């Protein structure tokens, strides 16, 4: 891991980016105190629709709208809610 001051980072940015592309991390400091870290960019993984359907046990899943239906006052009282 390389540590450079702000002035050096500004003058050697291309070289620092080349280091980052090789997998190294670079710490940028101001007056010797670390301020920022340069590291390789990691794009977010691309999610695919319906991928969960390939997991075991999901082939028997059936949606039940009653699971998300609001509770009646009687059901609330039975559960101990005022």
mmCIF file of the N, C-alpha and C atoms, coordinates in Angstrom:
data_MODEL
# 
_entry.id   MODEL 
# 
loop_
_atom_site.group_PDB 
_atom_site.id 
_atom_site.type_symbol 
_atom_site.label_atom_id 
_atom_site.label_alt_id 
_atom_site.label_comp_id 
_atom_site.label_asym_id 
_atom_site.label_entity_id 
_atom_site.label_seq_id 
_atom_site.pdbx_PDB_ins_code 
_atom_site.Cartn_x 
_atom_site.Cartn_y 
_atom_site.Cartn_z 
_atom_site.occupancy 
_atom_site.B_iso_or_equiv 
_atom_site.pdbx_formal_charge 
_atom_site.auth_seq_id 
_atom_site.auth_comp_id 
_atom_site.auth_asym_id 
_atom_site.auth_atom_id 
_atom_site.pdbx_PDB_model_num 
ATOM 1   N N  . UNK A 1 1  ? 0.852   -1.163  0.000   1.00 0.00 ? 1  UNK A N  1 
ATOM 2   C CA . UNK A 1 1  ? 0.000   0.000   0.000   1.00 0.00 ? 1  UNK A CA 1 
ATOM 3   C C  . UNK A 1 1  ? 0.903   1.233   0.000   1.00 0.00 ? 1  UNK A C  1 
ATOM 4   N N  . UNK A 1 2  ? 0.621   2.139   -0.910  1.00 0.00 ? 2  UNK A N  1 
ATOM 5   C CA . UNK A 1 2  ? 1.409   3.346   -1.068  1.00 0.00 ? 2  UNK A CA 1 
ATOM 6   C C  . UNK A 1 2  ? 0.679   4.514   -0.429  1.00 0.00 ? 2  UNK A C  1 
ATOM 7   N N  . UNK A 1 3  ? 1.417   5.392   0.253   1.00 0.00 ? 3  UNK A N  1 
ATOM 8   C CA . UNK A 1 3  ? 0.846   6.608   0.810   1.00 0.00 ? 3  UNK A CA 1 
ATOM 9   C C  . UNK A 1 3  ? 1.521   7.801   0.153   1.00 0.00 ? 3  UNK A C  1 
ATOM 10  N N  . UNK A 1 4  ? 0.710   8.717   -0.373  1.00 0.00 ? 4  UNK A N  1 
ATOM 11  C CA . UNK A 1 4  ? 1.238   9.921   -1.012  1.00 0.00 ? 4  UNK A CA 1 
ATOM 12  C C  . UNK A 1 4  ? 0.498   11.139  -0.489  1.00 0.00 ? 4  UNK A C  1 
ATOM 13  N N  . UNK A 1 5  ? 1.175   12.284  -0.512  1.00 0.00 ? 5  UNK A N  1 
ATOM 14  C CA . UNK A 1 5  ? 0.521   13.526  -0.132  1.00 0.00 ? 5  UNK A CA 1 
ATOM 15  C C  . UNK A 1 5  ? -0.266  14.076  -1.310  1.00 0.00 ? 5  UNK A C  1 
ATOM 16  N N  . UNK A 1 6  ? -1.145  15.018  -1.035  1.00 0.00 ? 6  UNK A N  1 
ATOM 17  C CA . UNK A 1 6  ? -2.052  15.553  -2.039  1.00 0.00 ? 6  UNK A CA 1 
ATOM 18  C C  . UNK A 1 6  ? -1.288  16.122  -3.224  1.00 0.00 ? 6  UNK A C  1 
ATOM 19  N N  . UNK A 1 7  ? -0.240  16.908  -2.973  1.00 0.00 ? 7  UNK A N  1 
ATOM 20  C CA . UNK A 1 7  ? 0.516   17.524  -4.066  1.00 0.00 ? 7  UNK A CA 1 
ATOM 21  C C  . UNK A 1 7  ? 1.111   16.452  -4.984  1.00 0.00 ? 7  UNK A C  1 
ATOM 22  N N  . UNK A 1 8  ? 1.704   15.433  -4.397  1.00 0.00 ? 8  UNK A N  1 
ATOM 23  C CA . UNK A 1 8  ? 2.281   14.346  -5.195  1.00 0.00 ? 8  UNK A CA 1 
ATOM 24  C C  . UNK A 1 8  ? 1.193   13.578  -5.945  1.00 0.00 ? 8  UNK A C  1 
ATOM 25  N N  . UNK A 1 9  ? 0.043   13.403  -5.318  1.00 0.00 ? 9  UNK A N  1 
ATOM 26  C CA . UNK A 1 9  ? -1.058  12.694  -5.974  1.00 0.00 ? 9  UNK A CA 1 
ATOM 27  C C  . UNK A 1 9  ? -1.539  13.465  -7.192  1.00 0.00 ? 9  UNK A C  1 
ATOM 28  N N  . UNK A 1 10 ? -1.602  14.795  -7.081  1.00 0.00 ? 10 UNK A N  1 
ATOM 29  C CA . UNK A 1 10 ? -2.037  15.604  -8.217  1.00 0.00 ? 10 UNK A CA 1 
ATOM 30  C C  . UNK A 1 10 ? -1.043  15.528  -9.373  1.00 0.00 ? 10 UNK A C  1 
ATOM 31  N N  . UNK A 1 11 ? 0.237   15.496  -9.063  1.00 0.00 ? 11 UNK A N  1 
ATOM 32  C CA . UNK A 1 11 ? 1.237   15.501  -10.139 1.00 0.00 ? 11 UNK A CA 1 
ATOM 33  C C  . UNK A 1 11 ? 1.473   14.123  -10.732 1.00 0.00 ? 11 UNK A C  1 
ATOM 34  N N  . UNK A 1 12 ? 1.162   13.053  -10.001 1.00 0.00 ? 12 UNK A N  1 
ATOM 35  C CA . UNK A 1 12 ? 1.422   11.694  -10.501 1.00 0.00 ? 12 UNK A CA 1 
ATOM 36  C C  . UNK A 1 12 ? 0.149   10.856  -10.564 1.00 0.00 ? 12 UNK A C  1 
ATOM 37  N N  . UNK A 1 13 ? -0.976  11.496  -10.855 1.00 0.00 ? 13 UNK A N  1 
ATOM 38  C CA . UNK A 1 13 ? -2.259  10.788  -10.853 1.00 0.00 ? 13 UNK A CA 1 
ATOM 39  C C  . UNK A 1 13 ? -2.267  9.611   -11.820 1.00 0.00 ? 13 UNK A C  1 
ATOM 40  N N  . UNK A 1 14 ? -1.724  9.784   -13.015 1.00 0.00 ? 14 UNK A N  1 
ATOM 41  C CA . UNK A 1 14 ? -1.722  8.691   -13.991 1.00 0.00 ? 14 UNK A CA 1 
ATOM 42  C C  . UNK A 1 14 ? -0.949  7.480   -13.468 1.00 0.00 ? 14 UNK A C  1 
ATOM 43  N N  . UNK A 1 15 ? 0.171   7.715   -12.847 1.00 0.00 ? 15 UNK A N  1 
ATOM 44  C CA . UNK A 1 15 ? 0.968   6.613   -12.290 1.00 0.00 ? 15 UNK A CA 1 
ATOM 45  C C  . UNK A 1 15 ? 0.226   5.940   -11.138 1.00 0.00 ? 15 UNK A C  1 
ATOM 46  N N  . UNK A 1 16 ? -0.447  6.735   -10.319 1.00 0.00 ? 16 UNK A N  1 
ATOM 47  C CA . UNK A 1 16 ? -1.203  6.156   -9.203  1.00 0.00 ? 16 UNK A CA 1 
ATOM 48  C C  . UNK A 1 16 ? -2.366  5.313   -9.720  1.00 0.00 ? 16 UNK A C  1 
ATOM 49  N N  . UNK A 1 17 ? -3.030  5.782   -10.779 1.00 0.00 ? 17 UNK A N  1 
ATOM 50  C CA . UNK A 1 17 ? -4.121  4.999   -11.361 1.00 0.00 ? 17 UNK A CA 1 
ATOM 51  C C  . UNK A 1 17 ? -3.602  3.690   -11.946 1.00 0.00 ? 17 UNK A C  1 
ATOM 52  N N  . UNK A 1 18 ? -2.400  3.717   -12.510 1.00 0.00 ? 18 UNK A N  1 
ATOM 53  C CA . UNK A 1 18 ? -1.809  2.478   -13.023 1.00 0.00 ? 18 UNK A CA 1 
ATOM 54  C C  . UNK A 1 18 ? -1.560  1.496   -11.886 1.00 0.00 ? 18 UNK A C  1 
ATOM 55  N N  . UNK A 1 19 ? -1.126  1.997   -10.730 1.00 0.00 ? 19 UNK A N  1 
ATOM 56  C CA . UNK A 1 19 ? -0.933  1.129   -9.561  1.00 0.00 ? 19 UNK A CA 1 
ATOM 57  C C  . UNK A 1 19 ? -2.267  0.516   -9.130  1.00 0.00 ? 19 UNK A C  1 
ATOM 58  N N  . UNK A 1 20 ? -3.299  1.336   -9.111  1.00 0.00 ? 20 UNK A N  1 
ATOM 59  C CA . UNK A 1 20 ? -4.621  0.859   -8.703  1.00 0.00 ? 20 UNK A CA 1 
ATOM 60  C C  . UNK A 1 20 ? -5.118  -0.200  -9.682  1.00 0.00 ? 20 UNK A C  1 
ATOM 61  N N  . UNK A 1 21 ? -4.872  -0.005  -10.969 1.00 0.00 ? 21 UNK A N  1 
ATOM 62  C CA . UNK A 1 21 ? -5.289  -0.992  -11.968 1.00 0.00 ? 21 UNK A CA 1 
ATOM 63  C C  . UNK A 1 21 ? -4.580  -2.326  -11.764 1.00 0.00 ? 21 UNK A C  1 
ATOM 64  N N  . UNK A 1 22 ? -3.388  -2.297  -11.195 1.00 0.00 ? 22 UNK A N  1 
ATOM 65  C CA . UNK A 1 22 ? -2.653  -3.540  -10.910 1.00 0.00 ? 22 UNK A CA 1 
ATOM 66  C C  . UNK A 1 22 ? -3.148  -4.205  -9.629  1.00 0.00 ? 22 UNK A C  1 
ATOM 67  N N  . UNK A 1 23 ? -4.090  -3.564  -8.942  1.00 0.00 ? 23 UNK A N  1 
ATOM 68  C CA . UNK A 1 23 ? -4.667  -4.169  -7.740  1.00 0.00 ? 23 UNK A CA 1 
ATOM 69  C C  . UNK A 1 23 ? -4.149  -3.595  -6.443  1.00 0.00 ? 23 UNK A C  1 
ATOM 70  N N  . UNK A 1 24 ? -3.264  -2.617  -6.498  1.00 0.00 ? 24 UNK A N  1 
ATOM 71  C CA . UNK A 1 24 ? -2.735  -2.011  -5.273  1.00 0.00 ? 24 UNK A CA 1 
ATOM 72  C C  . UNK A 1 24 ? -3.689  -0.932  -4.780  1.00 0.00 ? 24 UNK A C  1 
ATOM 73  N N  . UNK A 1 25 ? -3.590  -0.615  -3.509  1.00 0.00 ? 25 UNK A N  1 
ATOM 74  C CA . UNK A 1 25 ? -4.353  0.493   -2.943  1.00 0.00 ? 25 UNK A CA 1 
ATOM 75  C C  . UNK A 1 25 ? -3.408  1.646   -2.679  1.00 0.00 ? 25 UNK A C  1 
ATOM 76  N N  . UNK A 1 26 ? -3.917  2.866   -2.848  1.00 0.00 ? 26 UNK A N  1 
ATOM 77  C CA . UNK A 1 26 ? -3.125  4.072   -2.627  1.00 0.00 ? 26 UNK A CA 1 
ATOM 78  C C  . UNK A 1 26 ? -3.857  4.937   -1.617  1.00 0.00 ? 26 UNK A C  1 
ATOM 79  N N  . UNK A 1 27 ? -3.137  5.373   -0.581  1.00 0.00 ? 27 UNK A N  1 
ATOM 80  C CA . UNK A 1 27 ? -3.686  6.259   0.430   1.00 0.00 ? 27 UNK A CA 1 
ATOM 81  C C  . UNK A 1 27 ? -3.221  7.676   0.111   1.00 0.00 ? 27 UNK A C  1 
ATOM 82  N N  . UNK A 1 28 ? -4.163  8.611   0.063   1.00 0.00 ? 28 UNK A N  1 
ATOM 83  C CA . UNK A 1 28 ? -3.824  10.017  -0.153  1.00 0.00 ? 28 UNK A CA 1 
ATOM 84  C C  . UNK A 1 28 ? -3.918  10.721  1.196   1.00 0.00 ? 28 UNK A C  1 
ATOM 85  N N  . UNK A 1 29 ? -2.841  11.434  1.547   1.00 0.00 ? 29 UNK A N  1 
ATOM 86  C CA . UNK A 1 29 ? -2.763  12.081  2.856   1.00 0.00 ? 29 UNK A CA 1 
ATOM 87  C C  . UNK A 1 29 ? -2.612  13.587  2.693   1.00 0.00 ? 29 UNK A C  1 
ATOM 88  N N  . UNK A 1 30 ? -3.082  14.295  3.690   1.00 0.00 ? 30 UNK A N  1 
ATOM 89  C CA . UNK A 1 30 ? -2.882  15.737  3.761   1.00 0.00 ? 30 UNK A CA 1 
ATOM 90  C C  . UNK A 1 30 ? -2.097  16.006  5.037   1.00 0.00 ? 30 UNK A C  1 
ATOM 91  N N  . UNK A 1 31 ? -0.905  16.574  4.889   1.00 0.00 ? 31 UNK A N  1 
ATOM 92  C CA . UNK A 1 31 ? -0.004  16.830  6.019   1.00 0.00 ? 31 UNK A CA 1 
ATOM 93  C C  . UNK A 1 31 ? 0.280   15.550  6.806   1.00 0.00 ? 31 UNK A C  1 
ATOM 94  N N  . UNK A 1 32 ? 0.411   14.436  6.108   1.00 0.00 ? 32 UNK A N  1 
ATOM 95  C CA . UNK A 1 32 ? 0.737   13.165  6.747   1.00 0.00 ? 32 UNK A CA 1 
ATOM 96  C C  . UNK A 1 32 ? -0.447  12.414  7.327   1.00 0.00 ? 32 UNK A C  1 
ATOM 97  N N  . UNK A 1 33 ? -1.638  13.011  7.330   1.00 0.00 ? 33 UNK A N  1 
ATOM 98  C CA . UNK A 1 33 ? -2.836  12.359  7.859   1.00 0.00 ? 33 UNK A CA 1 
ATOM 99  C C  . UNK A 1 33 ? -3.630  11.745  6.708   1.00 0.00 ? 33 UNK A C  1 
ATOM 100 N N  . UNK A 1 34 ? -3.919  10.453  6.737   1.00 0.00 ? 34 UNK A N  1 
ATOM 101 C CA . UNK A 1 34 ? -4.689  9.820   5.661   1.00 0.00 ? 34 UNK A CA 1 
ATOM 102 C C  . UNK A 1 34 ? -6.057  10.469  5.507   1.00 0.00 ? 34 UNK A C  1 
ATOM 103 N N  . UNK A 1 35 ? -6.428  10.754  4.248   1.00 0.00 ? 35 UNK A N  1 
ATOM 104 C CA . UNK A 1 35 ? -7.697  11.405  3.955   1.00 0.00 ? 35 UNK A CA 1 
ATOM 105 C C  . UNK A 1 35 ? -8.573  10.537  3.062   1.00 0.00 ? 35 UNK A C  1 
ATOM 106 N N  . UNK A 1 36 ? -7.957  9.879   2.084   1.00 0.00 ? 36 UNK A N  1 
ATOM 107 C CA . UNK A 1 36 ? -8.744  9.111   1.111   1.00 0.00 ? 36 UNK A CA 1 
ATOM 108 C C  . UNK A 1 36 ? -7.971  7.863   0.704   1.00 0.00 ? 36 UNK A C  1 
ATOM 109 N N  . UNK A 1 37 ? -8.716  6.904   0.168   1.00 0.00 ? 37 UNK A N  1 
ATOM 110 C CA . UNK A 1 37 ? -8.111  5.664   -0.317  1.00 0.00 ? 37 UNK A CA 1 
ATOM 111 C C  . UNK A 1 37 ? -8.539  5.461   -1.765  1.00 0.00 ? 37 UNK A C  1 
ATOM 112 N N  . UNK A 1 38 ? -7.573  5.246   -2.636  1.00 0.00 ? 38 UNK A N  1 
ATOM 113 C CA . UNK A 1 38 ? -7.863  4.895   -4.019  1.00 0.00 ? 38 UNK A CA 1 
ATOM 114 C C  . UNK A 1 38 ? -7.816  3.380   -4.130  1.00 0.00 ? 38 UNK A C  1 
ATOM 115 N N  . UNK A 1 39 ? -8.880  2.809   -4.627  1.00 0.00 ? 39 UNK A N  1 
ATOM 116 C CA . UNK A 1 39 ? -8.899  1.363   -4.832  1.00 0.00 ? 39 UNK A CA 1 
ATOM 117 C C  . UNK A 1 39 ? -9.633  1.069   -6.130  1.00 0.00 ? 39 UNK A C  1 
ATOM 118 N N  . UNK A 1 40 ? -9.462  -0.137  -6.633  1.00 0.00 ? 40 UNK A N  1 
ATOM 119 C CA . UNK A 1 40 ? -10.048 -0.516  -7.906  1.00 0.00 ? 40 UNK A CA 1 
ATOM 120 C C  . UNK A 1 40 ? -11.572 -0.487  -7.817  1.00 0.00 ? 40 UNK A C  1 
ATOM 121 N N  . UNK A 1 41 ? -12.218 0.022   -8.853  1.00 0.00 ? 41 UNK A N  1 
ATOM 122 C CA . UNK A 1 41 ? -13.672 0.114   -8.918  1.00 0.00 ? 41 UNK A CA 1 
ATOM 123 C C  . UNK A 1 41 ? -14.272 -1.272  -9.127  1.00 0.00 ? 41 UNK A C  1 
ATOM 124 N N  . UNK A 1 42 ? -15.265 -1.608  -8.306  1.00 0.00 ? 42 UNK A N  1 
ATOM 125 C CA . UNK A 1 42 ? -15.971 -2.879  -8.424  1.00 0.00 ? 42 UNK A CA 1 
ATOM 126 C C  . UNK A 1 42 ? -17.420 -2.586  -8.801  1.00 0.00 ? 42 UNK A C  1 
ATOM 127 N N  . UNK A 1 43 ? -17.814 -2.839  -10.046 1.00 0.00 ? 43 UNK A N  1 
ATOM 128 C CA . UNK A 1 43 ? -19.214 -2.580  -10.411 1.00 0.00 ? 43 UNK A CA 1 
ATOM 129 C C  . UNK A 1 43 ? -20.158 -3.510  -9.652  1.00 0.00 ? 43 UNK A C  1 
ATOM 130 N N  . UNK A 1 44 ? -21.359 -3.021  -9.417  1.00 0.00 ? 44 UNK A N  1 
ATOM 131 C CA . UNK A 1 44 ? -22.362 -3.818  -8.720  1.00 0.00 ? 44 UNK A CA 1 
ATOM 132 C C  . UNK A 1 44 ? -22.733 -5.029  -9.587  1.00 0.00 ? 44 UNK A C  1 
ATOM 133 N N  . UNK A 1 45 ? -22.948 -6.180  -8.965  1.00 0.00 ? 45 UNK A N  1 
ATOM 134 C CA . UNK A 1 45 ? -23.330 -7.352  -9.749  1.00 0.00 ? 45 UNK A CA 1 
ATOM 135 C C  . UNK A 1 45 ? -24.685 -7.150  -10.420 1.00 0.00 ? 45 UNK A C  1 
ATOM 136 N N  . UNK A 1 46 ? -24.833 -7.689  -11.586 1.00 0.00 ? 46 UNK A N  1 
ATOM 137 C CA . UNK A 1 46 ? -26.084 -7.573  -12.330 1.00 0.00 ? 46 UNK A CA 1 
ATOM 138 C C  . UNK A 1 46 ? -27.038 -8.662  -11.859 1.00 0.00 ? 46 UNK A C  1 
ATOM 139 N N  . UNK A 1 47 ? -28.209 -8.231  -11.396 1.00 0.00 ? 47 UNK A N  1 
ATOM 140 C CA . UNK A 1 47 ? -29.202 -9.191  -10.918 1.00 0.00 ? 47 UNK A CA 1 
ATOM 141 C C  . UNK A 1 47 ? -30.046 -9.668  -12.088 1.00 0.00 ? 47 UNK A C  1 
ATOM 142 N N  . UNK A 1 48 ? -30.393 -10.925 -12.037 1.00 0.00 ? 48 UNK A N  1 
ATOM 143 C CA . UNK A 1 48 ? -31.235 -11.504 -13.077 1.00 0.00 ? 48 UNK A CA 1 
ATOM 144 C C  . UNK A 1 48 ? -32.613 -11.803 -12.488 1.00 0.00 ? 48 UNK A C  1 
ATOM 145 N N  . UNK A 1 49 ? -33.652 -11.435 -13.233 1.00 0.00 ? 49 UNK A N  1 
ATOM 146 C CA . UNK A 1 49 ? -35.014 -11.673 -12.767 1.00 0.00 ? 49 UNK A CA 1 
ATOM 147 C C  . UNK A 1 49 ? -35.287 -13.171 -12.672 1.00 0.00 ? 49 UNK A C  1 
ATOM 148 N N  . UNK A 1 50 ? -35.974 -13.558 -11.617 1.00 0.00 ? 50 UNK A N  1 
ATOM 149 C CA . UNK A 1 50 ? -36.405 -14.940 -11.464 1.00 0.00 ? 50 UNK A CA 1 
ATOM 150 C C  . UNK A 1 50 ? -35.318 -15.915 -11.083 1.00 0.00 ? 50 UNK A C  1 
ATOM 151 N N  . UNK A 1 51 ? -34.135 -15.421 -10.707 1.00 0.00 ? 51 UNK A N  1 
ATOM 152 C CA . UNK A 1 51 ? -33.036 -16.323 -10.374 1.00 0.00 ? 51 UNK A CA 1 
ATOM 153 C C  . UNK A 1 51 ? -33.376 -17.196 -9.162  1.00 0.00 ? 51 UNK A C  1 
ATOM 154 N N  . UNK A 1 52 ? -34.211 -16.663 -8.262  1.00 0.00 ? 52 UNK A N  1 
ATOM 155 C CA . UNK A 1 52 ? -34.596 -17.420 -7.069  1.00 0.00 ? 52 UNK A CA 1 
ATOM 156 C C  . UNK A 1 52 ? -35.386 -18.671 -7.419  1.00 0.00 ? 52 UNK A C  1 
ATOM 157 N N  . UNK A 1 53 ? -35.971 -18.703 -8.604  1.00 0.00 ? 53 UNK A N  1 
ATOM 158 C CA . UNK A 1 53 ? -36.771 -19.869 -8.981  1.00 0.00 ? 53 UNK A CA 1 
ATOM 159 C C  . UNK A 1 53 ? -35.935 -21.124 -9.170  1.00 0.00 ? 53 UNK A C  1 
ATOM 160 N N  . UNK A 1 54 ? -34.643 -20.973 -9.318  1.00 0.00 ? 54 UNK A N  1 
ATOM 161 C CA . UNK A 1 54 ? -33.767 -22.127 -9.448  1.00 0.00 ? 54 UNK A CA 1 
ATOM 162 C C  . UNK A 1 54 ? -33.342 -22.712 -8.114  1.00 0.00 ? 54 UNK A C  1 
ATOM 163 N N  . UNK A 1 55 ? -33.688 -22.039 -7.008  1.00 0.00 ? 55 UNK A N  1 
ATOM 164 C CA . UNK A 1 55 ? -33.310 -22.533 -5.688  1.00 0.00 ? 55 UNK A CA 1 
ATOM 165 C C  . UNK A 1 55 ? -34.207 -23.687 -5.271  1.00 0.00 ? 55 UNK A C  1 
ATOM 166 N N  . UNK A 1 56 ? -33.677 -24.621 -4.496  1.00 0.00 ? 56 UNK A N  1 
ATOM 167 C CA . UNK A 1 56 ? -34.492 -25.763 -4.082  1.00 0.00 ? 56 UNK A CA 1 
ATOM 168 C C  . UNK A 1 56 ? -35.642 -25.332 -3.170  1.00 0.00 ? 56 UNK A C  1 
ATOM 169 N N  . UNK A 1 57 ? -36.801 -25.944 -3.359  1.00 0.00 ? 57 UNK A N  1 
ATOM 170 C CA . UNK A 1 57 ? -37.971 -25.686 -2.534  1.00 0.00 ? 57 UNK A CA 1 
ATOM 171 C C  . UNK A 1 57 ? -38.912 -24.647 -3.096  1.00 0.00 ? 57 UNK A C  1 
ATOM 172 N N  . UNK A 1 58 ? -38.470 -23.845 -4.055  1.00 0.00 ? 58 UNK A N  1 
ATOM 173 C CA . UNK A 1 58 ? -39.321 -22.792 -4.589  1.00 0.00 ? 58 UNK A CA 1 
ATOM 174 C C  . UNK A 1 58 ? -40.322 -23.298 -5.626  1.00 0.00 ? 58 UNK A C  1 
ATOM 175 N N  . UNK A 1 59 ? -40.132 -24.481 -6.144  1.00 0.00 ? 59 UNK A N  1 
ATOM 176 C CA . UNK A 1 59 ? -41.071 -24.980 -7.147  1.00 0.00 ? 59 UNK A CA 1 
ATOM 177 C C  . UNK A 1 59 ? -42.456 -25.226 -6.549  1.00 0.00 ? 59 UNK A C  1 
ATOM 178 N N  . UNK A 1 60 ? -42.540 -25.415 -5.228  1.00 0.00 ? 60 UNK A N  1 
ATOM 179 C CA . UNK A 1 60 ? -43.838 -25.651 -4.598  1.00 0.00 ? 60 UNK A CA 1 
ATOM 180 C C  . UNK A 1 60 ? -44.422 -24.380 -3.972  1.00 0.00 ? 60 UNK A C  1 
ATOM 181 N N  . UNK A 1 61 ? -43.775 -23.230 -4.151  1.00 0.00 ? 61 UNK A N  1 
ATOM 182 C CA . UNK A 1 61 ? -44.243 -21.974 -3.557  1.00 0.00 ? 61 UNK A CA 1 
ATOM 183 C C  . UNK A 1 61 ? -45.528 -21.500 -4.225  1.00 0.00 ? 61 UNK A C  1 
ATOM 184 N N  . UNK A 1 62 ? -46.515 -21.113 -3.411  1.00 0.00 ? 62 UNK A N  1 
ATOM 185 C CA . UNK A 1 62 ? -47.758 -20.528 -3.894  1.00 0.00 ? 62 UNK A CA 1 
ATOM 186 C C  . UNK A 1 62 ? -48.024 -19.266 -3.088  1.00 0.00 ? 62 UNK A C  1 
ATOM 187 N N  . UNK A 1 63 ? -48.332 -18.181 -3.767  1.00 0.00 ? 63 UNK A N  1 
ATOM 188 C CA . UNK A 1 63 ? -48.589 -16.907 -3.094  1.00 0.00 ? 63 UNK A CA 1 
ATOM 189 C C  . UNK A 1 63 ? -49.947 -16.938 -2.413  1.00 0.00 ? 63 UNK A C  1 
ATOM 190 N N  . UNK A 1 64 ? -49.985 -16.552 -1.145  1.00 0.00 ? 64 UNK A N  1 
ATOM 191 C CA . UNK A 1 64 ? -51.233 -16.475 -0.392  1.00 0.00 ? 64 UNK A CA 1 
ATOM 192 C C  . UNK A 1 64 ? -51.458 -15.018 0.002   1.00 0.00 ? 64 UNK A C  1 
ATOM 193 N N  . UNK A 1 65 ? -52.395 -14.312 -0.661  1.00 0.00 ? 65 UNK A N  1 
ATOM 194 C CA . UNK A 1 65 ? -52.621 -12.900 -0.346  1.00 0.00 ? 65 UNK A CA 1 
ATOM 195 C C  . UNK A 1 65 ? -53.050 -12.660 1.091   1.00 0.00 ? 65 UNK A C  1 
ATOM 196 N N  . UNK A 1 66 ? -53.596 -13.651 1.754   1.00 0.00 ? 66 UNK A N  1 
ATOM 197 C CA . UNK A 1 66 ? -54.051 -13.487 3.134   1.00 0.00 ? 66 UNK A CA 1 
ATOM 198 C C  . UNK A 1 66 ? -52.875 -13.231 4.084   1.00 0.00 ? 66 UNK A C  1 
ATOM 199 N N  . UNK A 1 67 ? -51.670 -13.623 3.696   1.00 0.00 ? 67 UNK A N  1 
ATOM 200 C CA . UNK A 1 67 ? -50.514 -13.401 4.564   1.00 0.00 ? 67 UNK A CA 1 
ATOM 201 C C  . UNK A 1 67 ? -50.228 -11.918 4.772   1.00 0.00 ? 67 UNK A C  1 
ATOM 202 N N  . UNK A 1 68 ? -50.552 -11.099 3.778   1.00 0.00 ? 68 UNK A N  1 
ATOM 203 C CA . UNK A 1 68 ? -50.284 -9.670  3.867   1.00 0.00 ? 68 UNK A CA 1 
ATOM 204 C C  . UNK A 1 68 ? -51.539 -8.842  4.113   1.00 0.00 ? 68 UNK A C  1 
ATOM 205 N N  . UNK A 1 69 ? -52.662 -9.498  4.340   1.00 0.00 ? 69 UNK A N  1 
ATOM 206 C CA . UNK A 1 69 ? -53.916 -8.785  4.584   1.00 0.00 ? 69 UNK A CA 1 
ATOM 207 C C  . UNK A 1 69 ? -53.889 -8.169  5.978   1.00 0.00 ? 69 UNK A C  1 
ATOM 208 N N  . UNK A 1 70 ? -54.549 -7.008  6.165   1.00 0.00 ? 70 UNK A N  1 
ATOM 209 C CA . UNK A 1 70 ? -54.594 -6.394  7.499   1.00 0.00 ? 70 UNK A CA 1 
ATOM 210 C C  . UNK A 1 70 ? -55.366 -7.271  8.483   1.00 0.00 ? 70 UNK A C  1 
ATOM 211 N N  . UNK A 1 71 ? -54.980 -7.202  9.750   1.00 0.00 ? 71 UNK A N  1 
ATOM 212 C CA . UNK A 1 71 ? -55.650 -7.973  10.785  1.00 0.00 ? 71 UNK A CA 1 
ATOM 213 C C  . UNK A 1 71 ? -56.928 -7.260  11.220  1.00 0.00 ? 71 UNK A C  1 
ATOM 214 N N  . UNK A 1 72 ? -57.919 -8.039  11.598  1.00 0.00 ? 72 UNK A N  1 
ATOM 215 C CA . UNK A 1 72 ? -59.156 -7.463  12.127  1.00 0.00 ? 72 UNK A CA 1 
ATOM 216 C C  . UNK A 1 72 ? -58.919 -7.054  13.580  1.00 0.00 ? 72 UNK A C  1 
ATOM 217 N N  . UNK A 1 73 ? -59.856 -6.269  14.122  1.00 0.00 ? 73 UNK A N  1 
ATOM 218 C CA . UNK A 1 73 ? -59.730 -5.858  15.524  1.00 0.00 ? 73 UNK A CA 1 
ATOM 219 C C  . UNK A 1 73 ? -59.721 -7.069  16.447  1.00 0.00 ? 73 UNK A C  1 
ATOM 220 N N  . UNK A 1 74 ? -60.518 -8.077  16.126  1.00 0.00 ? 74 UNK A N  1 
ATOM 221 C CA . UNK A 1 74 ? -60.569 -9.296  16.937  1.00 0.00 ? 74 UNK A CA 1 
ATOM 222 C C  . UNK A 1 74 ? -59.211 -10.025 16.914  1.00 0.00 ? 74 UNK A C  1 
ATOM 223 N N  . UNK A 1 75 ? -58.608 -10.141 15.737  1.00 0.00 ? 75 UNK A N  1 
ATOM 224 C CA . UNK A 1 75 ? -57.292 -10.791 15.607  1.00 0.00 ? 75 UNK A CA 1 
ATOM 225 C C  . UNK A 1 75 ? -56.223 -10.004 16.371  1.00 0.00 ? 75 UNK A C  1 
ATOM 226 N N  . UNK A 1 76 ? -56.313 -8.670  16.324  1.00 0.00 ? 76 UNK A N  1 
ATOM 227 C CA . UNK A 1 76 ? -55.365 -7.835  17.054  1.00 0.00 ? 76 UNK A CA 1 
ATOM 228 C C  . UNK A 1 76 ? -55.495 -8.078  18.554  1.00 0.00 ? 76 UNK A C  1 
ATOM 229 N N  . UNK A 1 77 ? -56.740 -8.155  19.042  1.00 0.00 ? 77 UNK A N  1 
ATOM 230 C CA . UNK A 1 77 ? -56.979 -8.388  20.483  1.00 0.00 ? 77 UNK A CA 1 
ATOM 231 C C  . UNK A 1 77 ? -56.468 -9.772  20.862  1.00 0.00 ? 77 UNK A C  1 
ATOM 232 N N  . UNK A 1 78 ? -56.675 -10.779 20.006  1.00 0.00 ? 78 UNK A N  1 
ATOM 233 C CA . UNK A 1 78 ? -56.195 -12.129 20.306  1.00 0.00 ? 78 UNK A CA 1 
ATOM 234 C C  . UNK A 1 78 ? -54.670 -12.184 20.415  1.00 0.00 ? 78 UNK A C  1 
ATOM 235 N N  . UNK A 1 79 ? -53.992 -11.303 19.679  1.00 0.00 ? 79 UNK A N  1 
ATOM 236 C CA . UNK A 1 79 ? -52.528 -11.266 19.709  1.00 0.00 ? 79 UNK A CA 1 
ATOM 237 C C  . UNK A 1 79 ? -51.988 -10.409 20.844  1.00 0.00 ? 79 UNK A C  1 
ATOM 238 N N  . UNK A 1 80 ? -52.883 -9.748  21.582  1.00 0.00 ? 80 UNK A N  1 
ATOM 239 C CA . UNK A 1 80 ? -52.463 -8.955  22.727  1.00 0.00 ? 80 UNK A CA 1 
ATOM 240 C C  . UNK A 1 80 ? -52.233 -7.481  22.429  1.00 0.00 ? 80 UNK A C  1 
ATOM 241 N N  . UNK A 1 81 ? -52.678 -7.021  21.273  1.00 0.00 ? 81 UNK A N  1 
ATOM 242 C CA . UNK A 1 81 ? -52.544 -5.603  20.942  1.00 0.00 ? 81 UNK A CA 1 
ATOM 243 C C  . UNK A 1 81 ? -53.788 -4.880  21.435  1.00 0.00 ? 81 UNK A C  1 
ATOM 244 N N  . UNK A 1 82 ? -53.643 -3.684  21.992  1.00 0.00 ? 82 UNK A N  1 
ATOM 245 C CA . UNK A 1 82 ? -54.829 -2.962  22.519  1.00 0.00 ? 82 UNK A CA 1 
ATOM 246 C C  . UNK A 1 82 ? -55.770 -2.480  21.449  1.00 0.00 ? 82 UNK A C  1 
# 
